[in-house]
Amino acid sequence: MHVVFIANADYLADELPEFRQLCVGLVDEQVQITRIVPADAVRLARRGGDALDRREADVGGGLRDREREGRSARRWDAMMDPADAGPSEGPLSNTPMLGRRLTWEASRYGVLNHRRLVRLGHVLADPPAPSGGASAGAPVSVIHALHRDVWSAAATLGEQLDAAVIFRAAAWSDAHAAAQLVRQLQPTRYMLAAAGEPLATELRRCTQNLVQIETVFPGVHVQSPQYRQRAPGDPVCVAVCGDGVLDDAYRAALGGIAQVVKKRPEAQFFFDTFRTDPHRLWREVERRGLLPNISFVPRGVGHRELLLKADALMLPQVLGRNRGLTLQAMACGLPVLAAADPALDELTADHTAWVLEQPDDMAWAETLERLIATPDDATDLGLRARAWVHEERLASDQIGRLLTLYRMMAGEPIGFVGR
């Protein structure tokens, strides 16, 4: 079976660990993989692989030479030459162990992205031999679009290559995009894979069952707890994750943080936002006099791994968006403090997270004070969440579910395990 992954920069910035798990897990199941990723993400990825914590500031003379060429030449060079600069290890590297890697020059204009992705169709139609063998590779069986911004291009490539297409849906807003897309598709060749049961229900409602919808829960590897022993009242470091757009939810969270900082000025908060310009949020932080206590984490491929070093993860907004970071934090035993979000079935009050039904200033202040004053309670919460992830959200379960769906969509039989 030959599966093509199509990812964009937004997906890789947020879900690089999941992308790595999918590539490694499916290759281990003898699936031939082709990865289509944006060239910029490859260039900015860490040169020494995922184990290192440094960024490559200069990718070498070869890339500098290409930067002096015309835009069209650079774009086609990135598409056709998989040996451009990038990491030497990991899912973005050019390694035969994870199959072929194709790149495309991403643009802020969706129409251009669609064209550049569709142009790769003739390359995908002539698959190379797996692992550099002499025989021809298998034709593309399934295209897996990992973000809604590449759904349309994936559907077009599916028609060109006569391949089944699976659209990954992980946000509540994906349901509205799916409702517009599915009316143009052949129902038997396409499937929506929802990251949670509430989202699957919403997808069925919006699409009126015009396309098959299945639930594929994201999975993670359970690791050793990464928290540090704290005594009551010790300083804390909290990672705050949202979209970066200043709204009532952020104002309430900042109000709670301000109350805590008055009593505990040593507390530190690191804001991770997936919008490019959180300027209004920064100005609000400045207005409240919280600049000494709040830092903004710069975005980059795999940058969220740094957030798991905090003492707790705080989710101030109701975004209806499944994020691997939440499960990763739970798998590490990190306490999660979150506003109640009906779209996220991993948030269970006082079992996997401290959930705020009415997340106002006072509620956030009380929850953060509880985190600081009762570290044993926070540790117990993290351990309960870690045990739940071990039972319900393992990476191996996600790989097994996807493999079943791939075989079903491609019409390939499930092989028996044996000699």
C-alpha positions in Angstrom: 0.0 0.0 0.0 1.2 3.5 -0.9 0.0 6.4 1.2 0.7 10.1 0.6 0.7 12.6 3.5 0.1 16.2 2.6 0.9 18.7 5.4 1.2 22.4 5.6 3.2 24.7 7.9 0.3 25.2 10.4 -0.1 21.5 10.9 3.7 20.8 11.3 4.1 23.7 13.7 1.4 22.3 16.0 1.5 18.5 15.4 5.1 17.6 14.4 5.2 14.8 17.0 2.0 13.3 15.5 3.5 13.5 12.0 6.6 11.7 13.2 4.4 9.0 14.9 2.4 8.5 11.7 5.4 8.1 9.5 7.3 5.8 11.7 4.3 3.7 12.8 3.0 3.1 9.2 6.5 2.4 7.8 6.8 -0.2 10.5 3.5 -1.8 9.2 5.1 -2.1 5.7 3.2 0.9 4.3 5.0 2.9 1.5 5.0 6.6 2.4 5.4 9.7 0.4 5.5 13.0 2.4 4.5 16.3 0.8 5.6 19.2 3.1 6.3 22.9 2.6 9.8 23.8 1.7 10.0 26.5 4.3 9.2 24.1 7.0 12.1 21.9 5.8 14.5 24.7 5.7 13.6 26.0 9.2 13.6 22.5 10.8 16.5 21.6 13.1 19.4 20.4 11.0 20.6 17.9 13.6 17.3 16.1 13.9 14.5 16.2 16.5 16.8 15.4 19.5 18.6 18.8 19.3 17.4 22.1 20.7 19.1 24.4 18.3 17.8 26.1 15.1 19.7 26.1 11.9 20.5 29.8 11.2 22.3 29.3 7.9 21.4 26.4 5.7 24.5 26.6 3.6 25.7 28.1 0.3 23.4 25.9 -1.9 20.3 27.6 -0.5 21.9 31.1 -0.7 22.6 30.5 -4.3 19.0 29.5 -5.0 17.8 32.6 -3.1 19.6 34.6 -5.8 17.6 32.9 -8.5 14.2 33.8 -9.8 11.1 32.9 -7.8 9.9 30.4 -10.3 13.3 28.6 -10.5 13.4 28.4 -6.7 9.9 27.0 -6.6 10.5 24.3 -9.1 13.9 23.5 -7.6 12.3 22.9 -4.2 9.6 20.7 -5.8 11.8 18.6 -7.9 15.0 18.3 -5.8 14.3 16.5 -2.6 17.9 17.0 -1.4 17.4 20.7 -0.4 18.5 21.9 3.0 16.8 20.5 6.0 17.2 18.2 9.0 19.3 15.0 8.7 16.9 13.1 10.9 13.2 13.0 11.7 10.0 13.2 9.6 11.1 16.2 7.6 14.4 14.8 6.5 15.2 13.3 3.1 15.6 9.7 4.2 14.5 6.5 2.4 13.5 5.0 5.8 10.4 7.3 5.8 9.8 7.1 2.1 10.0 9.9 -0.5 9.8 13.5 0.5 8.4 16.1 -1.9 8.3 19.8 -1.1 6.3 22.8 -2.3 6.7 26.5 -1.9 3.8 27.7 0.3 2.1 31.0 -0.3 -0.4 33.0 1.8 -2.8 32.7 -1.2 -4.8 29.5 -1.2 -5.2 29.4 -4.9 -1.4 29.3 -5.5 -1.0 26.6 -2.9 -3.6 24.5 -4.6 -1.9 24.9 -8.0 1.6 24.1 -6.6 0.3 21.0 -4.9 -1.7 19.7 -7.9 1.5 20.1 -10.1 3.0 17.3 -8.1 0.5 14.9 -9.5 2.7 13.8 -12.4 5.5 13.0 -9.9 3.2 11.0 -7.7 2.0 9.1 -10.7 5.5 7.6 -11.2 6.4 6.3 -7.8 10.0 5.2 -7.2 10.9 1.9 -5.8 10.6 1.7 -2.0 14.0 2.0 -0.2 15.8 2.4 -3.4 15.0 -1.0 -4.8 15.1 -2.0 -8.5 11.4 -2.7 -8.9 8.8 0.0 -9.5 7.0 1.3 -6.4 3.3 0.8 -5.8 0.8 3.3 -7.2 -0.8 5.7 -4.8 -3.6 4.0 -2.9 -4.6 6.7 -0.3 -4.0 10.5 0.0 -4.2 11.7 3.6 -4.7 15.5 3.8 -3.6 16.6 7.3 -5.1 20.1 7.4 -8.2 21.7 5.9 -6.1 24.2 3.9 -4.8 21.3 1.7 -8.2 19.4 1.4 -9.1 20.8 -2.0 -5.7 20.0 -3.5 -5.8 16.5 -2.0 -9.3 16.0 -3.6 -7.9 17.0 -7.0 -4.9 14.8 -6.7 -7.2 11.9 -5.7 -9.1 12.3 -9.0 -5.9 12.5 -11.0 -4.4 9.4 -9.4 -7.6 7.5 -8.9 -6.8 7.2 -5.2 -8.9 7.4 -2.1 -8.6 10.6 0.0 -8.9 11.0 3.8 -9.4 14.4 5.2 -8.1 14.9 8.8 -10.6 17.1 10.8 -9.4 18.4 14.2 -11.2 21.7 14.7 -14.9 22.7 15.0 -14.4 25.1 12.1 -13.4 22.2 9.9 -17.1 21.1 9.8 -18.1 24.2 7.9 -15.2 23.7 5.4 -16.3 20.1 5.0 -19.9 21.1 4.3 -18.7 23.2 1.3 -16.3 20.6 0.0 -18.2 17.3 0.2 -20.9 18.4 -2.3 -18.2 18.3 -5.0 -16.9 14.8 -4.1 -17.7 11.2 -5.0 -18.8 9.8 -1.6 -17.3 6.4 -2.1 -13.7 7.7 -2.6 -13.5 10.2 0.3 -13.7 10.1 4.0 -13.5 12.5 6.9 -11.4 11.4 9.9 -12.5 13.3 13.0 -10.2 13.7 16.0 -13.0 13.4 18.5 -16.5 12.1 18.9 -18.1 15.5 19.4 -16.5 16.8 16.2 -17.6 13.6 14.3 -21.2 14.4 15.4 -20.9 18.0 14.2 -19.4 16.8 10.9 -22.3 14.5 10.2 -24.7 17.3 10.9 -23.0 19.8 8.7 -22.4 17.4 5.8 -25.8 15.7 6.0 -24.1 12.3 5.7 -22.9 13.0 2.2 -19.5 11.5 2.9 -18.3 8.8 5.3 -17.1 10.0 8.7 -15.0 8.0 11.1 -13.4 8.9 14.4 -9.7 8.5 14.7 -8.5 9.6 18.2 -5.0 11.2 18.2 -2.5 9.2 20.1 0.7 9.8 22.0 3.5 7.8 23.7 3.3 7.7 27.5 6.5 8.9 28.9 8.1 9.2 32.3 6.5 12.1 34.3 8.4 15.3 33.6 7.3 17.4 36.6 9.6 18.6 39.3 8.9 18.3 43.0 7.5 21.5 44.4 6.7 22.6 47.9 3.6 24.6 48.7 4.2 28.2 47.6 7.2 27.5 45.3 7.4 29.6 42.1 5.6 28.1 39.1 6.1 28.2 35.4 2.8 27.9 33.4 2.4 27.5 29.6 -0.6 29.3 28.3 -1.9 28.1 24.9 -4.5 29.8 22.7 -4.9 31.5 19.4 -3.4 34.8 20.4 -6.4 36.9 19.5 -7.4 39.2 22.4 -10.9 38.3 23.5 -12.9 38.0 26.7 -11.3 34.7 27.5 -7.8 36.1 27.4 -8.9 39.1 29.4 -10.3 36.8 32.1 -7.1 34.7 32.1 -5.0 37.9 32.4 -7.2 39.1 35.2 -6.6 35.9 37.1 -2.9 36.0 36.4 -2.7 39.6 37.7 -4.4 38.6 41.0 -1.9 35.8 41.4 1.1 37.9 40.5 0.2 40.5 43.2 0.7 37.9 45.9 3.4 35.8 44.0 5.5 38.1 41.8 7.9 35.3 41.0 5.3 33.3 39.0 6.1 33.1 35.2 3.7 32.5 32.3 4.8 31.6 28.8 2.2 32.4 26.0 2.1 30.1 23.0 -0.2 31.5 20.2 -0.8 30.1 16.8 -1.6 33.4 15.2 1.2 35.3 13.7 0.7 38.8 15.3 -0.5 38.8 18.9 0.2 42.5 19.1 -3.1 43.5 20.8 -2.5 40.7 23.4 1.0 42.0 24.1 -0.4 45.6 24.6 -3.0 44.3 27.0 -0.2 42.5 29.0 1.7 45.8 29.0 -1.3 47.8 30.2 -1.8 45.4 33.1 1.9 45.7 34.1 2.5 42.0 33.6 5.5 42.2 31.2 8.0 41.0 33.9 5.9 37.8 34.4 4.8 37.0 30.8 6.8 35.9 27.8 5.7 35.1 24.3 7.1 31.8 22.8 8.3 32.3 19.2 6.8 29.9 16.7 8.7 27.3 14.8 8.6 23.6 13.7 8.5 21.6 16.9 8.6 24.6 19.2 5.8 23.3 21.4 8.1 20.6 22.9 9.6 23.4 25.0 6.3 24.0 26.6 6.2 20.6 28.1 9.0 21.7 30.5 6.5 23.9 32.3 4.8 23.1 35.6 1.3 23.2 34.1 -0.6 23.8 30.9 -3.3 26.4 30.8 -6.0 26.5 28.1 -7.9 29.8 28.5 -10.1 29.7 25.4 -12.9 27.6 24.1 -11.6 26.9 20.6 -13.2 23.6 19.7 -9.8 22.4 18.5 -8.1 19.1 19.2 -4.4 19.7 19.8 -1.7 17.1 20.4 -0.1 19.4 22.9 -2.9 18.7 25.4 -2.4 14.9 25.2 1.3 15.2 25.3 1.1 17.2 28.5 -1.2 14.6 30.0 1.1 11.8 28.9 4.0 13.6 30.7 1.9 13.9 33.9 1.6 17.7 33.4 -1.4 19.2 35.1 -3.9 20.8 32.7 -6.1 23.8 33.6 -8.7 24.5 31.0 -11.9 26.4 30.2 -14.7 23.9 29.6 -14.8 23.0 25.9 -17.5 20.6 24.8 -15.6 19.7 21.6 -12.7 18.2 23.6 -13.6 14.8 25.0 -10.2 14.4 26.7 -11.1 17.1 29.3 -12.8 15.4 32.2 -13.3 17.6 35.3 -11.0 16.7 38.3 -9.9 13.5 36.5 -7.8 14.5 33.5 -7.9 18.3 34.0 -9.1 21.1 36.3 -12.0 22.3 34.1 -13.5 25.8 34.7 -17.2 25.9 33.7 -17.2 29.7 34.2 -13.7 30.9 33.5 -13.8 34.4 34.8 -11.0 36.4 36.6 -11.8 34.9 40.0 -12.0 31.3 38.8 -8.6 31.5 37.1 -7.1 33.2 40.2 -8.4 30.4 42.4 -7.3 27.6 40.1 -3.8 29.1 39.7 -3.6 29.6 43.5 -4.6 26.0 44.0 -1.8 24.9 41.6 0.8 26.9 43.6 -0.5 26.2 47.1 -1.3 22.4 46.7 1.4 20.9 44.5 0.4 17.4 45.6 -3.1 17.9 44.2 -1.6 19.0 40.9 0.7 16.0 40.8 -2.2 13.6 41.5 -4.1 15.3 38.6 -1.3 14.8 36.2 -0.8 11.2 37.2 -4.6 10.5 36.7 -4.4 12.1 33.3 -1.3 10.1 32.4 -3.1 6.9 33.3 -6.1 7.9 31.2 -3.9 8.5 28.2 -2.3 5.1 28.7 -5.8 3.5 28.5 -7.5 5.6 25.9 -5.0 7.6 23.6 -2.0 5.5 22.7 -0.2 6.2 19.5 -0.4 2.5 18.5 -4.2 2.6 18.7 -4.2 5.6 16.3 -1.9 3.8 13.8 -4.0 0.7 14.0 -7.2 2.6 13.3 -5.7 4.5 10.4 -4.3 1.3 8.9 -7.8 -0.2 9.0 -9.3 2.8 7.3 -6.6 2.9 4.6 -7.2 -0.7 3.7 -11.0 -0.2 3.7 -10.8 2.9 1.4 -8.2 1.3 -0.9 -10.0 -2.0 -1.1 -6.9 -4.0 0.0 -7.3 -7.1 2.2 -6.0 -7.2 5.8 -3.1 -9.6 6.0 -2.8 -12.3 8.6 0.1 -12.1 11.1 2.3 -15.2 10.7 5.2 -16.6 8.9 
